[in-house]
Amino acid sequence: MTDQPPADEEFDPVVAAWAAQGVAGAAHAQGFDPDVLADSVARAHRKDQRRLLWLNVREFVPSVVVAGLFARRAPNTARPPAMLSAAALVFGVGVFLVVSSLRYQRADRGWGTSIREQVARRLAQVEHRAKLYRNVGWWYLSPIAVAVALVRYGRGEAALLSNPVFFGIIAAMGSALYVINRRIGRTRYESEAEHLRTLLADFDAGS
Amino acid sequence: MAVRDRHRDSDREIFVRWMADHRGIIVKVVRSFTTNLADAEDLTQEIDLAVWRSIPSFRGESKPSTWIWRIAHNRATSWWRGAGSSHAVLDDVVGPSAPDRADDGLLIDRIYAAIRTLPPIDRTLVVLSLEGYRYGEIAEITGMTVTNVGARLSRARSRLSEVLEETR
């Protein structure tokens, strides 16, 4: 096989029209200013960085505060180990959230690699994100529910199940969070993952 | 808290120079992948931002134009607008009866419309081929084998010729 498409007279006008389009010139004629664009892109980049920082803070700080509160009160409760376990669980959820968020943000790196590799990398990140939303009950809701139960136990309060009103409120909040997260995972990430899987299969077709 | 920005002044200069010299690459890729102004603006912004972010990783191992082609095509190929406005829907709009079909007889408009009827990867192959990239270079940019590039490009060019013939 040659390293260039074979000569094709029918295709020559296409090649000629493509070469003659002068897009760069047209962009300049329309008042395109690279300096203005650089300023605008730099602003957008900084805004995005701040948004990501805020997302991480928003995910991590509440868990640190709550975990700290539990840990601080532990010595004064009936069962300190239970309170400390609750603190560790809440802190663990916060760490997990931040780590998975940072991992997701890394998807954009690896600019020098091939398009196929970047699609594969993006797919891995999106699949991970979809999995997180799909399994929100295991890694987020369950540890939080266990932490709530441990706090009640640590403070010598009645078991969660023996207080129907409190249990009902916790169960309703948990169910709502579960449904919302599953929906986000399905609509935002699983559909994108499907799109990327199709692309990847298309890249590999015939090779 | 201050946000750490790894971009130095020299990176800004590089970006300005790249955009001055190679803006056409982004325009061509966006035109090959979008059919309306809103999508074109969205994708352009996304590519601009990707090029900006990529500058600290640029080691000069490839030409800046190749680097920008790679990033622009990566963004365009995997561009995802969310459920309800997928590429498939976008592609359905672009056909012989699409509103943006070039009735003014400009061949270049018909070429772009025809390119948009192809699957995303074939669009990338055709555009890079029209830019004069060789099979080996296209294979390196896309991550496909040279044989696969040749075979797919041949089919894509045939399909492009057919569509151009239909819309003549």
Chai-1 contact restraints between the chains, C-beta under 6 A:
chainA,res_idxA,chainB,res_idxB,connection_type,confidence,min_distance_angstrom,max_distance_angstrom,comment,restraint_id
A,M1,B,G150,contact,1.0,0.0,6.0,A-B,restraint_1
A,D3,B,R134,contact,1.0,0.0,6.0,A-B,restraint_2
A,D3,B,Y135,contact,1.0,0.0,6.0,A-B,restraint_3
A,D3,B,G136,contact,1.0,0.0,6.0,A-B,restraint_4
A,Q4,B,R134,contact,1.0,0.0,6.0,A-B,restraint_5
A,P5,B,S129,contact,1.0,0.0,6.0,A-B,restraint_6
A,E10,B,S161,contact,1.0,0.0,6.0,A-B,restraint_7
A,V14,B,I111,contact,1.0,0.0,6.0,A-B,restraint_8
A,A17,B,L107,contact,1.0,0.0,6.0,A-B,restraint_9
A,A17,B,I108,contact,1.0,0.0,6.0,A-B,restraint_10
A,W18,B,L130,contact,1.0,0.0,6.0,A-B,restraint_11
A,Q21,B,I108,contact,1.0,0.0,6.0,A-B,restraint_12
A,V23,B,G24,contact,1.0,0.0,6.0,A-B,restraint_13
A,V23,B,V27,contact,1.0,0.0,6.0,A-B,restraint_14
A,V23,B,K28,contact,1.0,0.0,6.0,A-B,restraint_15
A,A24,B,R23,contact,1.0,0.0,6.0,A-B,restraint_16
A,A24,B,G24,contact,1.0,0.0,6.0,A-B,restraint_17
A,A27,B,R23,contact,1.0,0.0,6.0,A-B,restraint_18
A,A27,B,V27,contact,1.0,0.0,6.0,A-B,restraint_19
A,P34,B,V16,contact,1.0,0.0,6.0,A-B,restraint_20
A,P34,B,M19,contact,1.0,0.0,6.0,A-B,restraint_21
A,P34,B,A20,contact,1.0,0.0,6.0,A-B,restraint_22
A,D35,B,V16,contact,1.0,0.0,6.0,A-B,restraint_23
A,L37,B,M19,contact,1.0,0.0,6.0,A-B,restraint_24
A,A38,B,R12,contact,1.0,0.0,6.0,A-B,restraint_25
A,A38,B,F15,contact,1.0,0.0,6.0,A-B,restraint_26
A,A38,B,V16,contact,1.0,0.0,6.0,A-B,restraint_27
A,V41,B,D48,contact,1.0,0.0,6.0,A-B,restraint_28
A,V41,B,L49,contact,1.0,0.0,6.0,A-B,restraint_29
A,V41,B,W52,contact,1.0,0.0,6.0,A-B,restraint_30
A,A44,B,L49,contact,1.0,0.0,6.0,A-B,restraint_31
A,H45,B,W52,contact,1.0,0.0,6.0,A-B,restraint_32
A,R46,B,V3,contact,1.0,0.0,6.0,A-B,restraint_33
A,Q49,B,V3,contact,1.0,0.0,6.0,A-B,restraint_34
A,R50,B,V3,contact,1.0,0.0,6.0,A-B,restraint_35
A,W111,B,S54,contact,1.0,0.0,6.0,A-B,restraint_36
A,W111,B,S57,contact,1.0,0.0,6.0,A-B,restraint_37
A,S114,B,T142,contact,1.0,0.0,6.0,A-B,restraint_38
A,S114,B,G143,contact,1.0,0.0,6.0,A-B,restraint_39
A,I115,B,H73,contact,1.0,0.0,6.0,A-B,restraint_40
A,I115,B,N74,contact,1.0,0.0,6.0,A-B,restraint_41
A,I115,B,T77,contact,1.0,0.0,6.0,A-B,restraint_42
A,I115,B,T142,contact,1.0,0.0,6.0,A-B,restraint_43
A,I115,B,G143,contact,1.0,0.0,6.0,A-B,restraint_44
A,R116,B,G143,contact,1.0,0.0,6.0,A-B,restraint_45
A,E117,B,G143,contact,1.0,0.0,6.0,A-B,restraint_46
A,Q118,B,N74,contact,1.0,0.0,6.0,A-B,restraint_47
A,V119,B,S78,contact,1.0,0.0,6.0,A-B,restraint_48
A,R122,B,S78,contact,1.0,0.0,6.0,A-B,restraint_49
A,T187,B,A83,contact,1.0,0.0,6.0,A-B,restraint_50
A,S191,B,A83,contact,1.0,0.0,6.0,A-B,restraint_51
A,E192,B,W80,contact,1.0,0.0,6.0,A-B,restraint_52
A,H195,B,W80,contact,1.0,0.0,6.0,A-B,restraint_53
A,D202,B,I121,contact,1.0,0.0,6.0,A-B,restraint_54
A,G206,B,N148,contact,1.0,0.0,6.0,A-B,restraint_55
A,G206,B,A151,contact,1.0,0.0,6.0,A-B,restraint_56
A,S207,B,T145,contact,1.0,0.0,6.0,A-B,restraint_57
A,S207,B,N148,contact,1.0,0.0,6.0,A-B,restraint_58
